Amino acid sequence: MRIVFFGTPEFAEQLLQTLYNDKQFSIVGVVTRPDKPKGRSKTPQPSAVKIFSNQNLLPLFQPVRASSPEFIEQMQALKADAFVVVAYGQILKKIVLDIPKFGCINVHASLLPKYRGAAPIQRAIMGGETITGVTIMQMDEGMDTGPMLATAQCSITSSMNSHDLSTALCELSKPLLKKTLLDIFYNNAHPVIQDDSQATYAPKIELVDTEVMWDKSADELNRLIHGVSPEPGAWCWIHIKNEKKRLRIFSCQVVKQEFNNSGDIVELEDKQYCITCGQNALILNLIQLEGKKITTFKDFLRGYPRSQLHFRIP
């Protein structure tokens, strides 16, 4: 079965590798986003999918627009049976969707129609879901609205962050994707139309979404911190010797204990420190002060007198 694979991050790279290693599938082309500037130097960095493609000498395409006439001609020339799309990062127009013989198949990291959109993994954790999963669907012109071909469920534990959940969902997707492609090829697929009335959305995570506001409950903040960890990472403002800085928070745990104020640093009986919230409190584990390396909150506190640290911003 001739496949053109569209994808960008590590999640996609793992599924590309799965198809590449299975001789039932022939990867005749790989499409990924243009290299993205990263770090302080803003040096363009290749995607995980590009790195794998180059290592295995796969035909690689990086269009700025996946609807340009040149790109359309290139895709038509590959004579693919199916396009497989996994976290590619660009909406494909009907002219692209109509190219392959069996259409375009998308692997989406939620149980559709819930969490349509760019950030289903993060939003599921932030939303307090205990069950999520993956859906493989036949793509149409809408955003994650096409008929569903296969689904698989996964539990979300209280300690999972977005990387943990992404890894679990990726493992679920590998056999499901191969089976679905073969079902389509041998005419054994049974598409199920989505119930649009049950749809919810998972928009892209913006900086404003990741700020920790200590007047919120510890449970809500715990979900936020784990939902956006390790990237882009939750953050809060902290005053150090009257200087306002950003502190990123990567992991934490809830303390079921009430306090009078929110945003205070309180010492607990077991010599741990928590930050009080609107309801209950959080013990911070891994943190990173801007300009510094990642460290534990305990080690961070050793470097500063508590009297000089303030989470409650006036």
C-alpha positions as CSV (number, residue, x, y, z in Angstrom):
1,M,0.0,0.0,0.0
2,R,1.5,3.3,-1.1
3,I,1.5,5.9,1.6
4,V,2.3,9.6,1.8
5,F,2.8,10.6,5.4
6,F,2.1,14.1,6.7
7,G,3.4,14.9,10.2
8,T,5.7,17.1,12.3
9,P,6.3,16.2,16.0
10,E,7.7,13.1,17.8
11,F,4.2,11.6,18.1
12,A,4.0,11.6,14.3
13,E,7.5,10.4,13.9
14,Q,6.8,7.3,15.9
15,L,3.8,6.4,13.7
16,L,5.8,7.1,10.5
17,Q,8.5,4.7,11.9
18,T,5.8,2.1,12.5
19,L,4.6,2.2,9.0
20,Y,8.1,2.3,7.5
21,N,9.1,-0.9,9.4
22,D,6.0,-2.8,8.1
23,K,6.6,-4.2,4.6
24,Q,2.9,-4.0,3.9
25,F,3.3,-0.3,3.5
26,S,5.5,1.7,1.1
27,I,6.3,5.3,2.2
28,V,6.5,7.1,-1.2
29,G,6.7,10.6,0.3
30,V,6.9,12.4,3.6
31,V,5.5,15.9,4.2
32,T,6.4,18.0,7.2
33,R,6.4,21.7,8.2
34,P,9.3,24.0,7.3
35,D,12.1,24.1,9.8
36,K,11.2,26.3,12.8
37,P,13.5,28.7,14.6
38,K,14.1,27.7,18.2
39,G,16.1,28.9,21.2
40,R,17.7,32.3,21.8
41,S,19.7,32.0,18.5
42,K,16.5,31.4,16.5
43,T,18.4,28.8,14.5
44,P,16.0,26.8,12.3
45,Q,15.5,23.3,13.7
46,P,14.2,20.2,11.7
47,S,11.1,18.4,12.9
48,A,11.3,14.9,14.3
49,V,9.6,13.7,11.1
50,K,12.2,15.4,9.0
51,I,15.1,13.9,11.0
52,F,13.7,10.3,10.6
53,S,13.0,10.9,6.9
54,N,16.5,12.1,6.2
55,Q,18.0,9.2,8.2
56,N,16.1,6.7,6.0
57,L,16.4,8.6,2.7
58,L,12.7,9.0,2.3
59,P,11.4,11.6,-0.3
60,L,10.8,14.7,1.8
61,F,8.6,17.8,1.1
62,Q,8.3,20.9,3.2
63,P,5.8,23.2,1.5
64,V,5.1,26.6,3.0
65,R,1.5,26.1,1.7
66,A,0.2,22.6,1.3
67,S,-2.2,23.9,-1.4
68,S,0.3,25.4,-3.8
69,P,0.1,24.3,-7.5
70,E,3.7,22.9,-7.3
71,F,3.0,20.9,-4.2
72,I,-0.3,19.5,-5.7
73,E,1.6,18.3,-8.8
74,Q,4.2,16.7,-6.6
75,M,1.6,14.8,-4.6
76,Q,-0.3,13.7,-7.7
77,A,2.9,12.3,-9.2
78,L,3.4,10.0,-6.2
79,K,0.2,8.0,-7.0
80,A,-0.4,7.2,-3.4
81,D,-3.2,4.9,-2.2
82,A,-3.7,7.0,1.0
83,F,-2.3,10.0,2.8
84,V,-1.8,9.5,6.5
85,V,-1.9,12.8,8.5
86,V,-0.7,12.9,12.1
87,A,-0.2,16.3,13.9
88,Y,0.9,17.9,10.6
89,G,0.0,21.4,11.7
90,Q,-1.7,22.7,8.6
91,I,-5.3,22.3,7.4
92,L,-5.5,20.4,4.1
93,K,-7.8,21.7,1.4
94,K,-10.2,19.5,-0.6
95,I,-7.8,19.6,-3.6
96,V,-5.3,17.7,-1.5
97,L,-7.8,15.4,0.2
98,D,-9.0,14.2,-3.2
99,I,-5.6,13.2,-4.5
100,P,-5.1,9.7,-3.1
101,K,-7.1,6.7,-4.2
102,F,-8.5,5.9,-0.7
103,G,-8.5,9.5,0.6
104,C,-6.7,11.0,3.6
105,I,-6.6,9.3,7.0
106,N,-6.0,11.3,10.2
107,V,-4.9,10.1,13.6
108,H,-6.4,12.4,16.3
109,A,-5.5,12.1,19.9
110,S,-8.9,12.2,21.5
111,L,-12.2,10.3,21.4
112,L,-14.0,12.4,18.8
113,P,-16.1,14.4,18.6
114,K,-14.6,15.5,22.0
115,Y,-11.6,17.8,21.8
116,R,-11.5,18.6,18.2
117,G,-8.5,20.9,17.4
118,A,-4.8,21.5,17.9
119,A,-4.3,20.6,21.6
120,P,-6.5,17.6,22.5
121,I,-3.9,15.9,24.8
122,Q,-3.2,19.1,26.9
123,R,-6.9,20.1,27.0
124,A,-8.1,16.7,28.1
125,I,-5.7,16.8,31.2
126,M,-6.6,20.4,31.9
127,G,-10.3,19.6,31.6
128,G,-10.1,16.9,34.3
129,E,-10.9,14.0,32.0
130,T,-10.2,10.5,33.3
131,I,-10.6,8.7,29.9
132,T,-9.4,9.8,26.5
133,G,-8.1,7.9,23.5
134,V,-7.3,8.1,19.8
135,T,-9.6,8.3,16.8
136,I,-8.7,7.5,13.2
137,M,-10.9,9.2,10.8
138,Q,-11.4,9.8,7.1
139,M,-10.6,13.5,6.6
140,D,-13.0,16.0,5.2
141,E,-12.8,19.8,4.8
142,G,-13.8,20.4,8.4
143,M,-11.5,20.5,11.5
144,D,-11.6,16.9,12.8
145,T,-15.1,16.4,11.6
146,G,-14.7,13.4,9.2
147,P,-16.3,9.9,9.6
148,M,-14.6,7.8,12.3
149,L,-12.9,4.6,11.2
150,A,-11.5,3.3,14.5
151,T,-11.1,4.3,18.2
152,A,-9.2,3.1,21.2
153,Q,-9.4,4.3,24.9
154,C,-6.8,5.2,27.4
155,S,-7.1,6.2,31.1
156,I,-5.6,9.4,32.4
157,T,-4.1,9.1,35.9
158,S,-3.6,12.1,38.2
159,S,0.2,12.0,37.8
160,M,0.2,12.0,34.0
161,N,1.6,15.0,32.2
162,S,1.1,15.7,28.5
163,H,4.3,13.8,27.5
164,D,3.2,10.7,29.4
165,L,-0.3,10.8,27.9
166,S,1.1,11.4,24.4
167,T,3.4,8.4,24.8
168,A,0.5,6.2,25.9
169,L,-1.8,7.4,23.0
170,C,1.0,6.9,20.5
171,E,1.4,3.2,21.5
172,L,-2.4,2.8,21.2
173,S,-2.3,4.3,17.7
174,K,0.4,2.1,16.2
175,P,-1.5,-1.2,15.7
176,L,-4.8,0.7,15.2
177,L,-3.4,2.7,12.3
178,K,-2.0,-0.3,10.5
179,K,-5.3,-2.2,10.9
180,T,-7.3,0.7,9.7
181,L,-5.2,1.2,6.6
182,L,-5.5,-2.4,5.7
183,D,-9.3,-2.4,6.3
184,I,-9.6,0.5,3.9
185,F,-7.4,-1.2,1.3
186,Y,-9.4,-4.4,1.5
187,N,-12.8,-2.6,1.7
188,N,-13.5,-3.7,5.3
189,A,-13.8,-0.2,6.8
190,H,-17.0,0.9,8.5
191,P,-17.1,4.7,8.8
192,V,-19.2,6.2,11.6
193,I,-20.5,9.7,11.3
194,Q,-19.6,12.0,14.2
195,D,-22.4,13.5,16.3
196,D,-21.7,17.2,16.0
197,S,-24.0,18.0,18.9
198,Q,-21.5,16.3,21.2
199,A,-18.4,18.2,19.9
200,T,-16.0,20.0,22.2
201,Y,-12.9,21.9,21.1
202,A,-9.2,22.0,22.0
203,P,-7.7,25.2,20.8
204,K,-4.0,25.8,20.6
205,I,-2.3,26.5,23.9
206,E,-1.4,30.2,24.2
207,L,0.8,31.8,26.8
208,V,-2.1,33.3,28.7
209,D,-3.6,29.7,29.1
210,T,-0.5,28.6,31.0
211,E,-0.2,31.2,33.8
212,V,-0.7,29.9,37.3
213,M,-3.1,32.1,39.3
214,W,-2.9,31.1,43.0
215,D,-6.5,32.1,43.8
216,K,-7.6,29.1,41.8
217,S,-8.1,25.7,43.4
218,A,-5.1,23.4,43.8
219,D,-6.9,20.7,41.8
220,E,-7.4,23.0,38.8
221,L,-3.8,24.2,39.0
222,N,-2.5,20.7,39.3
223,R,-4.3,19.8,36.0
224,L,-3.0,22.9,34.3
225,I,0.6,22.2,35.3
226,H,0.6,18.6,34.3
227,G,-1.4,19.4,31.1
228,V,1.2,21.7,29.7
229,S,4.3,19.9,31.0
230,P,7.0,19.7,29.8
231,E,6.1,22.0,26.9
232,P,5.3,24.9,26.9
233,G,5.2,24.6,30.7
234,A,3.0,26.4,33.2
235,W,4.4,29.5,34.9
236,C,3.8,32.1,37.5
237,W,5.2,35.5,38.6
238,I,7.5,35.5,41.6
239,H,9.0,38.5,43.5
240,I,12.6,37.9,44.5
241,K,14.1,40.8,46.5
242,N,11.4,43.0,44.9
243,E,12.4,41.9,41.4
244,K,9.6,40.3,39.4
245,K,10.5,37.1,37.5
246,R,8.9,34.2,35.8
247,L,9.0,30.8,37.4
248,R,8.1,27.7,35.3
249,I,6.5,24.8,37.1
250,F,6.8,21.3,35.6
251,S,5.3,19.0,38.3
252,C,3.5,19.3,41.6
253,Q,1.1,17.5,44.0
254,V,-2.0,18.6,45.8
255,V,-2.1,19.1,49.5
256,K,-5.6,18.7,50.9
257,Q,-5.4,21.4,53.6
258,E,-7.0,24.8,53.8
259,F,-5.2,28.1,54.5
260,N,-6.3,31.7,55.0
261,N,-4.6,33.2,52.0
262,S,-3.5,32.2,48.5
263,G,0.0,32.5,47.2
264,D,1.8,32.0,50.5
265,I,4.8,29.7,51.0
266,V,4.0,27.5,54.0
267,E,6.1,24.9,55.7
268,L,4.4,21.5,56.3
269,E,5.1,19.0,59.1
270,D,7.3,16.8,56.9
271,K,9.7,19.7,56.1
272,Q,8.2,20.2,52.7
273,Y,6.9,23.6,51.4
274,C,3.7,24.3,49.7
275,I,2.1,27.2,48.0
276,T,-1.4,28.0,49.2
277,C,-4.2,28.2,46.6
278,G,-7.8,29.4,46.5
279,Q,-8.6,25.9,47.8
280,N,-6.0,23.6,49.3
281,A,-2.4,24.0,48.3
282,L,0.4,22.7,45.9
283,I,3.8,21.2,46.7
284,L,6.0,22.2,43.8
285,N,8.5,19.6,42.5
286,L,10.4,20.6,39.4
287,I,10.7,24.3,38.6
288,Q,12.8,26.7,36.6
289,L,13.5,30.3,37.3
290,E,14.0,32.4,34.1
291,G,17.6,32.3,33.1
292,K,18.4,29.3,35.3
293,K,18.4,25.5,35.0
294,I,15.6,23.2,36.0
295,T,15.8,22.2,39.7
296,T,13.7,21.0,42.6
297,F,11.7,23.6,44.5
298,K,13.5,22.4,47.7
299,D,16.8,23.2,46.2
300,F,15.5,26.5,44.9
301,L,14.4,27.6,48.4
302,R,17.9,26.9,49.7
303,G,19.2,29.7,47.6
304,Y,16.9,32.4,48.8
305,P,15.6,33.4,52.3
306,R,11.8,32.8,52.3
307,S,11.3,36.4,53.4
308,Q,12.6,37.6,50.0
309,L,10.2,35.4,48.0
310,H,6.6,36.4,47.3
311,F,4.1,34.6,45.1
312,R,1.3,37.0,46.0
313,I,1.9,39.8,43.6
314,P,0.6,43.2,44.9
